[in-house]
Amino acid sequence: MDGSYNFYIVGLSIVIAILASYSALNITSKISDASGKSRFFWLFGGAMVMGSGIWSMHFVGMLALHMNMNVKYDVALTIMSMLASVVSSFIAFYITMPRDINWFKIAIGGLIMGSGIVTMHYMGMEAMIMHAEISYDPVIWVLSAIIALAASYAALILFLRFRNHSKSSFLKWGSAVIMGFAVCGMHYTGMMAARFEPHSGMITQHEPQSVDLFLLYCVTITIFAILLISWGAMFFDRHVLEKLAYQDTITGLPNRNEMNRFFESNSETEKISVLFLDLDQFKAINDTLGHHVGDMLVQEVGNRLRQFIQGYQQVFRIGGDEFLIILKQSDPMYAQRLAEDILQKIKNVYFIDGNELYVTGSIGISIGSVHSSDRSTLLKNADTAMYKAKGLGKNQQCLYTEEMGVQEVRKMELEKDLQRALELKEFFIVYQPKWNVKSNRLVGFEALIRWNHPRLGIISPLEFIPIAEETGLIIPMTRWTLEEACKQCRAWKDRGIVQPVSVNLSIRLFHGDNLLELVRNVLDKAELDPHLLELEITESMVLHDVNDIIRQLENIRALGVKVSMDDFGTGYSSIGLLDRIPIDALKLDRLFTNDLDTPSKRAIINAIVLMAENLNLDVIAEGVENKEHIDFLTGLGCHVMQGYYYGKPMDIDEIDVWMYEQDHKAETIEVMG
């Protein structure tokens, strides 16, 4: 029995196939980006759109065929044919969903999807209820199955091709057209294979069969509703949810989630450069001017960094004042030049909320592959290089080297071992003498903590003190140092050696507002007179919370304990606060004593000494190593000195020997005099 096609409905079936293919291609990008339960949501959505789209095209295509007999459809078989299409699409997508896909999985997925389409088509044909028997031309039937498999493999390959491309493109539309025509080709080839033989005795209708418009409208509206819902979900996800999840709310730049997606969507063998930018002085701005000014500053920095976004480089905001710039290339020279350009742009003045702000940045650079096992190392190395840049003075960039990696491993080891060093009694105290040149006598000792590591030997305080500051271990370490120094000072006093000891304090001890109690308890425990203890602070400390630190220092001095300012002239200038800060002495850093023959340096020291005299402050010069230093400093009015010329930091036994030698030397001078 011959039939004819309504070409308008045929055209509608082709449009449905193309739109369904395009929607499925779009959803595959969401399958790739999503994780957890959301990934299965998009996986089911893609299978539903693709499966129902193919089924709807098939059903509309069957409605387009007009035969000279009435045709109805078995509801159960019709639903089962749709399920066959959706389930086979789901299985095929699921098999090919992993990122590390191989041709074997593509072959299995294409076979399942193709078999599902063939099953759907011929089950749908079997659902036709009419007074005729259906037979098939074997050659054309096989051809239709081959077309179904080819269309399935083409669909899966295109899905894999576009799963990392969420945006619309002409290439994606062209691929959807190819898929749509492939699916339609399979259907109409399968229809060509069908032979309809009327039952014997049946009277053939010469009038053409009327189209079941209600059924046609229902199927068409249903598939378009599915497509519209899927497009609506895609639009909402892309323009609303995606912005919330992948875009920073302050700067509008991609955030840490987008950075993770970048790593996951790029080839694992691809070499990239990572620039880790951290703003200098940002915490001080937040603390002094408020978080709203900090947010506006970050926003302005983001605007300045936006100009560095290009096709092969992207900028991400990954934390409070931390930004990441990723370059899809591995040229270290280019990365360093770009870092210099960024630093230059960052340090230009900011006018924010009536404030004129000058902010710099530090950048760490690392180069490596996107491979998942290397990714965390790549970021950690950039972070290490950034802290190295900060340590070198800030406002600069630093390229990660293997030497930094060794230093970082050593730092981690020291941090771990530092946790138990106090408990295992690995610390010890050394004392460096202070000498008054004018009276030519000892005027005290500075107590300095040292660490005798069981495996690495003596660790420099320049190495372990910053770690202790970061971890908070500096608090129990300082308490122990105070106790040991006061105990030793008391022991000396009992022997008739009355010399004060000074101990360095960390800013962390001022945060708990219990420093006064700590000092009082240590003095009571050692039964030491308060005037024999001196506490040393650095000038940068007082800038954290001037009024609170001044209050705590006044309470400590009220006990009779002396306070001196260590490393004066090397940190943030506190000259404007010297008349308010309750201290007894200034300690000149060795920075001044190392270059005393320079007229400008001598002028600075002379000015400091005069200022100290007017404020009734003693001046102690550190780093004195030779007779020339002593002569210069004495001529400038500084008489108390500390350095290797008089004595290096020594343990208790060495101090006893040193004091014996000094006494013997003094006796010799008296006898000769």
N, C-alpha and C positions, 0 to 999 in steps of 0.2 A: 504494500500500500504506500503510495507516495504522499508526501506532505509538503507544506510550504512554510516559509519563515516570514514573520513580521519583522522587517529590518529595523523598525524603530525600537522594538523590544530587544533585538539583537544588539543594537547600539547601546541601549541602556545596560545590558549585561556586561558589555565591554567596559563601560564607564565604571560600573560597580567593581569590576575586577581591578581596574587601575587604581581607583581610590582606596580600595582595601589594601592593595599592595603598598601604596604610598604610606598609609597609616601604619602598616606593620613595620615598614622600614624605619619610620620615626620612633616607634615604640622600642625597637631593638636597641637604640641608643640609651634608652632609659634602663633596659635590662642590664646593659653593660655598666652603667654608672651606679645603679642601686646596689644595696647590700641587705642581707637579712630578709625580713618578711617583705619589705618593699620590693625586693628583687623578684620574689614569687608573684607579687601582685602584678608587676609589669610583664612577667613571663606569661601569666594567665591571660592578661589583657591582650598581649600580642598574639597568642594562640587563638583567643576568641575572635579578634578582628580578622586575622588571616583565615581561620577555619570558617567562620560565618560568612566572610566575604566570598570565598571560593564556593561555598554551598549556595549562597544567594545568587551568585552569577550563574551557577549550574541550574538552579530552579527557575530563574527568570529566563534563561536560555531555553529550557523545556517549555515554558509558557509561550515562548516565541514560535514554537513549532505548531502549525495548524494542520490537523488531519481531519479527514472526513468522518469523524466519529467523536462521540463524547468521551472525555478523559477525566477521571477523578484520581485522587491520590490516597494511598494508605497512610494514615497519620503516623502510626508507630514506626513504619519503615522510613518515612520522611524524616522524623526526629532522629532515628538511629543514623541515617545518612549524614545529618548535620553533626552529630556527636563524633562520628568517624573522622570527619574533617578536622574538628576542633582538637580532639584527643591526639591525633597523629601530628598535628602542628605543634601541640604542647610538648610531646615527647621529642620531636625533632629539635625544637628550640632548646629543650633542657639538655639534650646530649651535646649540643654545640655551644652551650652557654659559657663553659670555662674559658679563661683567657688563653691558656696553653692548649689550643685546639690543633688536631692533626687530621690528615686526610682520611684516616680510618674512621674517625668520628663523623666527619662530613659524609662519608659514604653510607654509614649506618643511618644517620639522620635523614639523608636524602631518600634512602630506600623506604624508611618508615613513613615519611611524609608523602612520597609518591604512591606508596601502597594505600595510604589513607585516602588520597584523592581518587584513586581508581575505585576503591571500595565505596566511597561516597557516591561517585557518579553512577556506578552500576547498581548500587542499592537504591538510589533515587529512581533509576529506570525501572527497577523491580517494583517500586511503590506505585507505578502507574496502573490504574484500574480501568481496563477498557476491553472491548470485545475483539481482542486480537492477541496473537502470540508474538513474542519478540525473539528473534534470532540474530546472531551476529556474524559478520564476515570476519573470519579468524585473522586475516592479514591486517585489516584495518583496526581490529580490536587490539592486536599486539602493538600496532603503530600508536594507538591512543595511549597505551600503557607506557610506551617509551617516551612519548611526549610528556606524560605526567611526571615520570622520573626526571626527565631533563629540566622541566619547569621547577621541580622541587630542588634539584641541585643548584639551579641558577638562583632560586630564591634564597637558599641557605648561604651561598657564596656572597650574594649581595647583602644579606643581613650582616655577615661577618665584616664585609667591606664598610658598611655604614654604621656599625654599632658604636664607633667612637666619634660620630658626626651627628650631633643633635639638631643642627640648623638645616633649614631648607636649602636646596640647591637644584640647579638645572640637571645635574648628573643624577640626583636622587629621583627627580621626576621622570627623567629618561629611563632609569632603571625600573621604576614603577610601571611605565608604559610597556616595557619589554616583558615584565612579569605578567602584567594583565593580559597581554596578547598570547603569552605562552599558555596561561590557564585556559583562556577562551579557545585556543587552538586545540587543546586536549579535549575540551567538552564537545566541540563541534565535530572533531574527528571521531569521538566516541558515538555521537549521534549518527554520523555517516555510516558507522559500522552496523547500526541497528536495522533490522528488516522486520516490518510489521505485517503479519499475515492475519487477515480477518478470520473470525471463526466461521465455520461452514454454515450456510443458511442466513448469514447476516446481510441485511440490506444496507448498501453503502449510501451515505448521504452525499449528494452532489453539491449541497450548499457548504461553503466553508465553515469550519468550526469557529464559534464565537469565542473571543478571549474572555477568560474569567477575570474581569477587571478588578473585582474585590480582592481576589487572591493575589493578583499582580501588585495592587496598591499596598496590600498588607506586607508582602515580602519586601517591596522597595522601601516603604517607610521604615520597616524594622531595620534593614541594613543601614539606611542613612542615619537612623537614630543612633545605632551602634557607632557609626563613624563619627558622628557629631559629638557623642559623649567621649569617645577616645580622643578626638581633637581638643575638646574642652578640657579634659584631664591633662593632656599634654601642655596646653596653653597655660593652665593654672599652675602646673608643676614648674614650667619653664620660667614664667614671668612673676610668679608670686613665691611659691615654696622654694624654688631654686635660689632666688635672691636672698631669702631668709637664711637658707642653709649654706650658701656658697659665696655670699657677698658680705663684706664688712659693713656694719651699719654706720660707722663714723666716716670712713674715708671713701666708701663705695668701691674699694679695691677687692679683688678676690681674697678670701680668707684661708685659714688653715685647711678647711675641708676641701676647698678648691685645689689647694696645693697637693693634698693627698690624691685627689682625682687626677691631677696632672701627672704624678708619678705613675699611677696605675694605668693611665691611658697611653703612655709612651713606651716605645720599644725598650726592653730591658737591657739591650746591648748599647743603647744610645749614650754617648758621652755628653755630659752637660757641665756647666759651671754654676756654682751656687754662691751668691753674695749675701751674707748675713749682716744686716744693718741694725745697729742698736744706737739710740740717741743718747748722747752724753748729757748729764745734768737734768735729765727729765724728772727724776724723783724730786729734786729740789724745787722745780717749778710746780709740780703737783702739790707739794707740801706747803709751799709759801703762797702761791697764787690761787690754789684751788683746782679741783679736778675738772671744772668746766673750762678753765683756761688750758689745762693739759689736753683735753679732748679737742679743743679748737686748734691747738698746736699740732696734734697728730693729724687732724684733718688737712691742715695747710701743708704738712710734710707729704701727705698722701697726694695732694694736688701737684706738688713739685715732682714727685716720683712718677706720676702718671705719664709725663712726657718721655720717659724712658721705656714705655711699653711699645714694642714693635712685634712684627710677626714671629721673630725668633727669640724674643725675650719677654718675660712677664714679671710683674711685680705683685707680691702678696703681702698682706698685713697678717702676721701670725701671732701677735701678742700686743701687750700694752704699748710699748714703744719699739717693738721689733718688726722689721720688715725683711722679706726675702725676695731677692731678684734672681731669677733662673734664666740662664742663657743656654740655648740649644746649640752650644759649641764648646770646645774645650781648649781654646787658645788662652793661656794664662796672661799673655801680654795685653790682649784685648780686655780681659776681665779686670785687670788692674787699672787700665786706662778708664774704663767705664766707672770703676769704683772711685777714682779720683774726680771724675766729672760729677758723680752723685754727691760726694763730700763737698765739692765746691758749691753746688746748688743748695745743699742743706744748710750751710753755714751763713747764708745771706740773712740779713736781719728780718725778724718777724714782727709785725705790728698787730697785736692781738688784744682786744678788750682794753685799749688804752695803755698797754704795756709794750715796751720795745725790748724784744727778746733776742738774745744771741745764743744759738744752739748749734752744737757740732754733733758729728756722728762718728762711730767706729765701725769698720767693715771687715769681716773675716771672709776669706775666699777659699773654697775647696772645689776640686775638680774630680769627677768620677762618673760611673755609670748609673743608670736609673734602676738597675737590678735591685729587687726588693731586699736582698741581703746586704747590699751596699748603701741603701738609701739612708738608713739611720746613721751609718758611719759618715756618710757625706754631710749630713746636717750637723752631726756632732763635731766633725772636723772644722766646718765653717764657724761653729760656735766657739771652738777652741781658738781659732785664728782671730776671731773678733775680740775675745778677752785678751789675747796677746797684743792686739792693736791698742786696746785700752791701757794695758800695762806699759806700753811704750810712750804713753802721753796723750792718748785719745786724738780725735780728729785726724785719723789716718786709716789706711787699709793694710791688711796683712794677708799674704798667701800662705795657706797651710803647708807645712813641711813635715817630713817623717820625724825630725827632731822634736817638733812640737808634740807629736803623738807619743814619743817616749816620755817627754816631760809630763804629759797628761796622765799617762799610766802611772808614773812615779807619784804624781799628786794624789791620784785615787788611792794608791797603796798607803801613802802617808796619812791620808784622811782616815782610812780604815784603822791603821795602827795607832793613830792619835787618840782614838776612842778609849783605849785601855792603857795608854802610856802612863797616866797618872796613877792608875790602880796598880800597875806593875813597877812603879817607882823608877821609871826610866828618866825622869827629869832631875836635873841638879841645878844649883845656883852658883854662878860665878860673880865675883865682885871686882869692880874697877874703881881705883882710888881717885879722889878729887883733891887737887893740891892748890893751896893758896901761895902764890909766888911772893907776895908782899911779906907775909909772915914766915914763909918757907916752912909750912907745916901741913900735915894731912887735915882735911876738913870734912871727910866723909867718904862713903862708898855708894856706888850705884849697883843695885842687885839686878842681875840679868839671868833670865831662865835659859837653860840649854837642854837639849834632848839627845840622849845617848841611845840611838836606835840599836836594838840587839843584832840586827843584820847589816844595816847600812852605816853604822857608826854615828859620829856626831853630825847632827842635822843643823844647818844654819837657821837661826831664828828668822832670817829674811824669807825662808822657805816655809816654815811651819806656822809662824805667827799669822800670816794672812789666811791660812786654812782654818786655824783656830777661831779667827774673827768670823769667818763665813759660817762655821758650824755652831758657834756659840760656846765652844769648849774653852774659849779665852776666859770665861767667867770663873770656872773652877780652877783653871791654871793660875789666874791672878790671885785668887784667894790663897792657893797653896804657896805662891811666891811671897805674898805678904806675910803669911804665917812663918815660913822658913826664915825670911829676912829679919823679921822682928825677933824671932827666937835667937838667931845668931847675934843680932845687935845686943840683946840682953846678956848673952854669954860673954861677949866682949866687955860689956860694962862690968860684969862680975869680975873680970880679970883686970879691971882698971883702965880699959881702952874705951873711952867714951867718944864714939864717932857715930853720927847719924847715917842712916841708910835711906836710899831713895828707890822707889818702885814705880815702874811704868803702869799707867792705867789705860784701859780700853774704853771707848765711848759706850760700849755695851753695858758697862757697870753703872752708868748713869741712868739707863733706861728703866731699871726696876725700882728706883727711888729707895733703895735699901743700902746704898753705899755707906752712909753714915753709920748705920748699925754694924755693917761688916767691919769697918775700920775700928770702931769702938770695941767690938768683940775680940778682934785680933790683938789689939793693944792690951786688953784685960787678960787675955790668955797668956801672953808673953810677959805680962807685968812690966811693960816698957813705958817709959815716959813719952808722951805724945811728941815732944819737941825733937826726939831722936828719929822720928819718921818723916820722910818727905815723899810726897806723891807727885809724879810727873804726868802732865797731860800734853796733848799736842794742840796747836792753835786752831787746827781745822775742827776740833771737837766742839768748840764754843759756838760754831755757826749752826749746829743742829737745832738747839733750843736754848738760846742765849740765857734767857731769864731763869730757866729751870736749872741749868748747869751752874750759873752764878750762885743761886740759892743753895745748891748742894755743896759747892766749894766753900761758901761762907760758913756753913754748919760744920764742915770738916776743920776749917781753920780755927773755929771757935773752940775745938778740942785742944788746940795747941799744935796740930800737925801742920807742917809747911807744905806749900804747893809751888811747883815750878812749871814753866812752860817749855817743853822739850822741842827740839828741831825748829826753833823760832826762825822765821824768814823763809821757810821752804814750802809751807802749805798756803792755804788761803790767808790773805793778810788780815790780821786781827788788831792792827795798830790802833784803829779807831775805837776799839773796845778795851784797850789795855788799862785805862783809868777806871774801868768798871769791874774787870775780872779780878777776883781776890787771889793774887799770887804773890810769891816772895822773890822769885828769881826767874831770869830768862836764860835759856841754854842755847847758845849759838851753834847752829849745825856745822858739821865739818865742811859743808859747801863753802863757807866763808874762810875757814882756816887753810883750805887747800890752795888758795890763790891770793895770798896776802900781799904779794909784791905788786899787785895791780892797784893803781891809785884809786880807781872807782870803788873797788872792794874795800879798801882801807877807809875810804870816806863813809861808806855805808856802816861799817862796824863802829866807827867813831860816833856816828849819829845815833846808833842804837845804844851805845854806852852812855852817851849824854842823856838820851831820853830815859834810860833806866835809872840814872842817878836822880833825875828830877822826879821820878815816880817812886823813889826809895826801893828800887829793885836791884838785887845782885845780878851780875852777869857771869855766866859760866861758859867757857869756850870748849867745845868738843873737838876731837880729832887732832890734838896737839901732838906732833911727832918729832919735832927737832927744836934745837935751841933758837933758830931763826924765828920760828913761830912764837916762841915765848917772848923774845925781844920785841917783835912787832906788836903783839897783843898787849904787852905791858906798857909799851909806848902809847897805845891807843886808850889806855885806862882800864883794861880788863885784867884782873888779877887772879881769878879762880879758874883753873884749867883741868881738863880731863883728856887723857889720850895715852898712846903707847909710849910717849917719852917718859911719863911717870910710872906707867904700869899698864899692862894688858889686863883684860878680864881674867881673874884667877880664882881657883877653888880655895877652900878653907886652908888646906895645908900650904898652898903657895902663898896665900895672903899672910900667914904666920911668918913664913920665911921672909917675905917682902918687908913686913913691918919690923922684923928683927934687923934686917939690913939697913932700913931707914934709921932706926934708933942707933945702930952702930956707926953709921955715917955721921949722924948728928953729933954723937959723942966725940968722934974723931975731929970734927970741925971745931968743937968747943975746946978740945985739948990743944989743937993747933993755934986757936985764937988766943 
